[in-house]
């Protein structure tokens, strides 16, 4: 790189990411992520593609817009997997993100589905974000937390690197949902630490009402297009942490 200032900027960003990984706690910006450990450079992906990412979750992963915009059918090409793929292709055109979001899915559905996605896609990485529908339906919080752990362990057994996202905030007036989301999000850092994986702090990074559909005419559960862009950035920063060799190496490859 010719520009000394640009090099310094990239190195500082990498250091910031690594510091955020070790500190935990609440995110100070919508692009922060937490990591309990660094993926070793010699990580064995087995038969998986190390530059393939499966985005796994519910309608928020799939890319539903708020109810008024999507007319209960339409989705947006500006979903977070598409936006994330564009960011990764700037690192290397070989990167691919496949969207495996399913509208209405609960965590127990995810447990039943994740093995088939891992087998068919053979992804090097899988981004797991489940629990919104569990919360909205007041499902058992302990079961949700256990399901998240089970999905992480299934990915690891497949030699796929999992990244676990916190559950986005619900701006609906649902006290039960908020309680479940808070409980699950309080447990997710512990799961990430115990499993030695990266956590993407979606909740704190998107804790802004204007990133979701505007009520009362629009659904406050699903992000708007600007919200999906913020979400893609959070996952991108988390993925840089999970890439074997670390974020600084990834940023240097990009330059």
ABEGO torsion letter per residue (X at the ends): XABAAAAAAAAAAAAAAAAAAAAEEBBABAABBBBABBBBAABBAEABBAABBBBBEBAAAAGBBBAAAAGGABBBAABAAAAAAAAAAAABAABBBBBABBBGBBAAAAAAAAAAAAAAAGBABBBBBBGAAAAAAGBBAAAAAAAAAAAAAAAAAAGBBBBBBBBBBBABBBAAAAAAAAAAAAAAAAAAAAAGBBBBBAAAAABBAAABBBOAABBAABBBAAAAAAAAAAAAAAAAAABBGEAAAAAAAAX
